Amino acid sequence: MHANTVIGPRGLPISFQVRDLRVEPGLVLAPMEGVTDLAFRRLVRAMGPVGMTWTEFVPGEGIARGEERWLRMAAFDPDERPVVVQVYGRRPEVLAEAARLMQDQGCSAIDINMGCPSKKVCAHSGGSALMKEPQLVAEIVRAVRAAVQVPLLVKMRAGFDHQARNAPEIAWIAQEEGAEAVTVHWRTRADLFSGQRELETIAAVVDRLRVPVIGNGDVVDVQSAESMLRQTGCDGLMVGRGAMRNPWIFVQLAAWLRGEPLPRIDSAQRHQALLRYLDSCQEQFSQSSRGRHGDPDRATLGRLKQLCKHFLDDESDGGEARTAVLRSETLAEARSRVAECFAPAS
Ligand SMILES: Cc1cc2nc3c(=O)[nH]c(=O)nc-3n(C[C@H](O)[C@H](O)[C@H](O)COP(=O)(O)O)c2cc1C
């Protein structure tokens, strides 16, 4: 565990520090392309404090060329603090330029993606493919480190495949070149989004590094948070899909870590949150309607369906309401299906 990590009443970390940046609570929202846009991050932050939020990843090449579409994707609210912009790519000088431009926009920290499993990203040797090229990792981190003054983070998987769970080595290289925190998702690239939970590799990263380590992968409730923290000794937790199911997860886990009772969220609060998200999405897409999103209602419908796959998981009718929302053809139809989900049973 890192020296500046604060331990709470349960003997588990409640906050940590990335150089001079305090992350409190030590619970952060994962970057998720197509999900963690401004509207989603506003939704999560409206529920209570989140240690840090990440933008969706953006290509270093597109940012360095100043392309409007990617700049918009990396945008954040002035009061969204601390906020991390994540870049991906393989050319050190391009990533350095992109990081410098994002620093000029006022982000709190830069993160380099070394975990994305997508063929499109790996084909250009960005994302998790970088885990096979330690020398290039060193060059990228060195170049980006030299280009920015804000804290620098790196996010990776446990390895590229089961034979090469080399996160401890890659994370150490990143640290030696100037990365000030590392996030590790327990899956390898070969696991994609399934696989058997394996926390030893994250524990080995924690053992090897001086800088804080953020544990990631299937943290969805108190039990999964506690086992990740106890079994790995990591300094903080990153939550992705768990926040789509339950945007209050940060508030709940923070309360639990402080030894307080878990805030309970009722169905009316969940309904209100979903409606607020819908309005925020529509506003976001209306403002960029001449951009790549086209019709704002269609774009909002897409995001709503994406969220509801997880958000409505817990509703009590065996998934029928969720299916109805997912089958909706228009936003108006989806809104009425959502209202039915939360209507009191007669
Ligand atoms: C829809 C989706 C999009 C994602 N996009 C990104 C991304 O842009 N950058 C990144 O580093 N990881 C991305 N991830 C991976 C997550 O950040 C996280 O590492 C992974 O989902 C495991 O955490 P979880 O089990 O809490 O969801 C994405 C995951 C999902 C499900």
Ligand as a Chemical Component Dictionary entry (heavy atoms), coordinates in Angstrom:
data_LIG
# 
_chem_comp.id                   LIG 
_chem_comp.type                 NON-POLYMER 
_chem_comp.pdbx_formal_charge   0 
_chem_comp.three_letter_code    LIG 
# 
loop_
_chem_comp_atom.comp_id 
_chem_comp_atom.atom_id 
_chem_comp_atom.alt_atom_id 
_chem_comp_atom.type_symbol 
_chem_comp_atom.charge 
_chem_comp_atom.model_Cartn_x 
_chem_comp_atom.model_Cartn_y 
_chem_comp_atom.model_Cartn_z 
_chem_comp_atom.pdbx_ordinal 
LIG C1  C1  C 0 -18.781 -0.460 -22.705 1  
LIG C2  C2  C 0 -17.369 -0.408 -22.166 2  
LIG C3  C3  C 0 -16.480 0.530  -22.666 3  
LIG C4  C4  C 0 -15.172 0.595  -22.161 4  
LIG N1  N1  N 0 -14.332 1.593  -22.617 5  
LIG C5  C5  C 0 -13.099 1.735  -22.030 6  
LIG C6  C6  C 0 -12.247 2.848  -22.353 7  
LIG O1  O1  O 0 -12.609 3.741  -23.142 8  
LIG N2  N2  N 0 -11.023 2.902  -21.756 9  
LIG C7  C7  C 0 -10.598 1.955  -20.852 10 
LIG O2  O2  O 0 -9.486  2.055  -20.322 11 
LIG N3  N3  N 0 -11.388 0.922  -20.516 12 
LIG C8  C8  C 0 -12.612 0.804  -21.063 13 
LIG N4  N4  N 0 -13.449 -0.205 -20.646 14 
LIG C9  C9  C 0 -12.994 -1.090 -19.542 15 
LIG C10 C10 C 0 -13.431 -0.516 -18.189 16 
LIG O3  O3  O 0 -12.808 0.709  -17.922 17 
LIG C11 C11 C 0 -13.105 -1.504 -17.048 18 
LIG O4  O4  O 0 -11.711 -1.701 -17.021 19 
LIG C12 C12 C 0 -13.809 -2.851 -17.224 20 
LIG O5  O5  O 0 -15.161 -2.681 -17.609 21 
LIG C13 C13 C 0 -13.742 -3.678 -15.936 22 
LIG O6  O6  O 0 -14.356 -2.978 -14.877 23 
LIG P1  P1  P 0 -15.877 -3.289 -14.399 24 
LIG O7  O7  O 0 -15.961 -4.786 -14.168 25 
LIG O8  O8  O 0 -16.028 -2.503 -13.137 26 
LIG O9  O9  O 0 -16.799 -2.860 -15.503 27 
LIG C14 C14 C 0 -14.737 -0.303 -21.154 28 
LIG C15 C15 C 0 -15.654 -1.246 -20.660 29 
LIG C16 C16 C 0 -16.947 -1.301 -21.138 30 
LIG C17 C17 C 0 -17.904 -2.317 -20.561 31 
# 
loop_
_chem_comp_bond.comp_id 
_chem_comp_bond.atom_id_1 
_chem_comp_bond.atom_id_2 
_chem_comp_bond.value_order 
_chem_comp_bond.pdbx_ordinal 
LIG C1  C2  SING 1  
LIG C2  C3  SING 2  
LIG C2  C16 DOUB 3  
LIG C3  C4  DOUB 4  
LIG C4  N1  SING 5  
LIG C4  C14 SING 6  
LIG N1  C5  DOUB 7  
LIG C5  C6  SING 8  
LIG C5  C8  SING 9  
LIG C6  O1  DOUB 10 
LIG C6  N2  SING 11 
LIG N2  C7  SING 12 
LIG C7  O2  DOUB 13 
LIG C7  N3  SING 14 
LIG N3  C8  DOUB 15 
LIG C8  N4  SING 16 
LIG N4  C9  SING 17 
LIG N4  C14 SING 18 
LIG C9  C10 SING 19 
LIG C10 O3  SING 20 
LIG C10 C11 SING 21 
LIG C11 O4  SING 22 
LIG C11 C12 SING 23 
LIG C12 O5  SING 24 
LIG C12 C13 SING 25 
LIG C13 O6  SING 26 
LIG O6  P1  SING 27 
LIG P1  O7  DOUB 28 
LIG P1  O8  SING 29 
LIG P1  O9  SING 30 
LIG C14 C15 DOUB 31 
LIG C15 C16 SING 32 
LIG C16 C17 SING 33 
# 
